[in-house]
Structures are given as structure tokens and as C-alpha cells.
């Protein structure tokens, strides 16, 4: 990810400076700042490790910007935790029964991707369940997994999804299931004409 130049557009995956932070963004900002301090990293060191500009990291930790899925993916890789676990760390520990209205939803400001934590990470459980909604024409790419060998079971609900894993693309249609261990780069693309809706069960290695 390149450096943001004042007066221009931010590079792909970085949040625009005028984006307004939501309540979850502010909690994320505090948690990300805490993770960096726990590891004894300066902003310059984190910028070098993540490929995210120091200016963007600073704005993110202050809660001045809304983080994108791409940006969070890079930070999760540095911190060695799935995005779902990072998001769960800023929420209360969920009950055994998670009502729909209590399931947290995070929206990527860059692509409109909606991520619902159906069965979020919790103490004593290795697996979790996530629902994704990717608008037609949108795509999200991750350079590396946050945790090597993370087990995924994806079940396609509606629309079409092109999922690229280590250079191989799988076209998924409603009812299709794909299981894999995430070990390299990945890309989720919704070719349309409708949005892609799917469920992913994740299990830590």
C-alpha cells in the first residue's frame, strides 16, 4: 500500500481523511493503538511491517478515519489474529444464544461489503460463523492471511462469487461449498448482476 499524499486521493484500501468514524471505529482505534503498544512498535515500525502509511495509521488510531477491509487485513496479519477476533475484542463476550439483533455488523466504507458476526469468537470455542454480503462489481483482496492455516468452510447462499486462492479462481454459485486452509493471498469478487451472499465457518488451527 502506498503513501497517502496530502491533497490527493488515498491509495486503494486506505480510508479517506474525511470519512467519519463510527462507534465501533472508535473502539477499534483504541484496541489497535493498544495492540501496537503491547508489542512495543512505533508508528514507523508498524508502517514498515504493514505497508500502511504512518499518516493513515495515526489517523486510524485517533479514530479520525473509518478503516477498510484491506487496511484491517494488513494490520491483522501483523498482529497475527483473524479480523473476526479483532472485531470481537471490541464487543462484549456474546451469550450462548446470539439473537439477530445482537449480531454485530461491520461495513467496509470502501466497497460496501457487509460482514455480520453470526456466531462470534468466544472463550472456549475455536470456531465461529460469519455472513458476508459483497455488492455486485465489488472485490476485496488480502495479501496474506492473519493466521497461517486458518480453516474456512464457505457456503454460497445467493449470487455469484469468484474466490481466488493462491492464484486459482473458484466460481461459486448458490448451494456450492468450498473448504480450504488459508495460507496465501486471497481475493473475493462479486461479478454480479446481484450481490454475493455467503456464510463462512472459521476455525483456528
C-alpha positions in Angstrom: 0.0 0.0 0.0 1.5 3.4 -1.0 1.9 6.6 0.9 -1.0 9.0 1.1 -0.2 12.4 -0.4 -1.9 15.4 1.0 -4.4 17.0 -1.4 -4.9 13.8 -3.4 -6.9 10.6 -3.2 -5.8 7.9 -0.7 -4.4 4.7 -2.3 -6.7 1.7 -2.6 -7.6 0.2 0.7 -6.9 3.3 2.8 -9.6 5.4 4.3 -10.3 8.9 3.1 -9.5 11.5 5.7 -13.0 13.0 5.6 -14.6 9.6 6.5 -16.4 9.8 9.8 -15.6 7.2 12.4 -18.5 5.2 13.9 -18.7 3.9 17.5 -17.1 0.6 16.5 -14.4 2.5 14.6 -13.5 4.4 17.9 -13.4 1.1 19.8 -11.2 -0.4 17.1 -9.0 2.7 17.2 -8.3 2.2 20.9 -7.7 -1.5 20.5 -5.3 -1.1 17.6 -3.4 1.5 19.5 -3.3 -0.8 22.4 -2.0 -3.7 20.3 0.8 -1.6 18.9 1.8 -0.5 22.4 1.7 -4.1 23.7 4.2 -5.1 21.0 6.4 -2.1 21.6 6.1 -0.9 18.0 6.4 2.7 16.9 4.2 4.1 14.1 7.2 4.0 11.8 7.9 0.3 12.6 4.2 -0.6 12.1 4.1 1.3 8.8 7.1 -0.7 7.6 5.6 -4.0 8.7 2.1 -3.4 7.3 2.8 -1.3 4.2 0.3 1.3 5.5 1.5 4.9 5.7 2.3 6.4 9.1 -0.2 9.2 8.5 -3.0 6.7 7.9 -2.0 4.6 10.9 -2.0 7.8 13.1 -5.5 8.8 11.8 -6.8 5.3 12.4 -5.5 5.1 16.0 -7.1 8.5 16.7 -10.4 7.4 15.3 -10.3 10.0 12.6 -10.9 7.6 9.7 -13.1 4.5 9.0 -10.8 1.5 8.3 -11.3 -0.5 5.2 -11.3 -4.3 5.0 -8.0 -4.2 3.2 -6.4 -2.0 5.8 -7.7 -4.1 8.7 -6.5 -7.3 6.9 -2.9 -5.9 6.8 -3.0 -5.0 10.4 -4.4 -8.4 11.4 -1.6 -10.0 9.5 1.0 -8.0 11.6 -0.8 -8.8 14.8 -1.5 -12.5 14.0 -5.2 -12.6 14.5 -8.3 -13.0 12.3 -10.3 -9.9 11.6 -13.3 -11.5 13.3 -11.3 -11.9 16.6 -10.1 -8.3 16.4 -13.7 -7.1 16.0 -14.9 -9.4 18.8 -12.3 -7.9 21.1 -14.1 -4.6 21.0 -17.5 -6.2 21.7 -18.9 -7.8 24.9 -18.4 -11.5 25.2 -21.5 -13.0 23.5 -24.1 -15.1 25.1 -24.7 -18.8 24.0 -27.8 -17.6 22.2 -27.0 -14.7 19.8 -30.1 -13.1 18.6 -30.0 -11.5 15.1 -30.4 -8.0 16.6 -27.4 -8.7 18.8 -25.1 -9.8 15.9 -22.6 -7.1 15.1 -22.4 -5.9 11.5 -19.3 -4.1 10.1 -19.5 -2.3 6.8 -16.4 -1.7 4.7 -16.6 2.0 3.7 -14.5 1.3 0.5 -16.6 -1.5 -1.1 -19.9 -1.6 0.8 -19.1 -5.1 1.9 -21.2 -6.1 4.9 -19.8 -8.6 7.5 -22.2 -10.0 10.1 -20.7 -11.9 13.0 -23.4 -14.6 13.3 -21.6 -16.7 15.9 -18.7 -14.5 17.1 -15.5 -15.7 18.6 -15.9 -16.5 22.3 -13.8 -18.0 25.1 -13.8 -21.8 25.0 -14.8 -22.0 21.3 -12.4 -22.5 18.3 -14.9 -22.0 15.5 -17.1 -19.0 14.5 -19.6 -18.2 11.8 -19.6 -15.1 9.6 -22.1 -14.0 6.9 -20.8 -11.8 4.1 -22.6 -9.6 1.6 -20.5 -8.3 -1.3 -22.1 -5.8 -3.7 -22.1 -6.6 -7.4 -18.9 -5.5 -9.0 -17.0 -5.1 -5.8 -13.9 -7.0 -4.8 -11.7 -7.3 -1.7 -8.1 -8.6 -1.8 -6.0 -9.8 1.1 -2.2 -10.0 0.6 -1.8 -12.7 3.4 -3.9 -14.5 6.0 -3.8 -13.1 9.5 -3.1 -16.6 10.8 -1.5 -19.2 8.6 -3.5 -22.4 8.1 -6.9 -20.8 9.2 -9.6 -23.3 8.2 -12.5 -22.0 6.2 -15.8 -23.6 5.1 -17.7 -21.3 2.7 -21.3 -22.0 1.8 -22.7 -19.8 -1.1 -26.3 -18.5 -0.5 -27.1 -16.1 -3.3 -25.5 -14.5 -6.3 -22.0 -15.5 -7.7 -18.6 -15.3 -6.0 -15.2 -15.6 -7.6 -12.9 -16.6 -4.8 -9.2 -16.6 -5.7 -6.8 -18.6 -3.5 -3.1 -18.8 -4.3 -3.7 -17.8 -7.9 -6.6 -20.3 -8.6 -10.1 -18.8 -9.0 -13.2 -20.7 -8.0 -16.6 -19.6 -9.3 -19.2 -20.3 -6.6 -22.9 -20.5 -7.2 -25.8 -20.8 -4.7 -25.6 -24.0 -2.8 -21.9 -24.6 -3.6 -19.5 -25.2 -0.7 -15.7 -24.6 -0.7 -13.4 -25.7 2.1 -9.8 -24.6 2.4 -6.9 -23.7 4.6 -6.0 -20.1 4.2 -2.2 -19.9 3.6 -1.6 -17.2 1.0 -3.2 -14.3 -0.8 -6.9 -14.3 -1.4 -9.5 -12.3 -3.3 -13.3 -12.1 -3.1 -15.0 -10.7 -6.1 -18.8 -10.4 -6.9 -19.3 -10.5 -10.7 -23.0 -9.6 -10.4 -25.6 -8.9 -11.5 -26.8 -9.4 -7.9 -24.7 -9.1 -4.7 -22.9 -12.2 -3.4 -24.2 -13.6 -0.1 -22.4 -16.4 1.7 -21.6 -17.9 5.1 -18.1 -18.8 6.3 -17.3 -21.1 9.2 -13.8 -20.3 10.5 -11.7 -22.5 12.8 -8.3 -21.6 14.2 -5.5 -24.1 13.5 
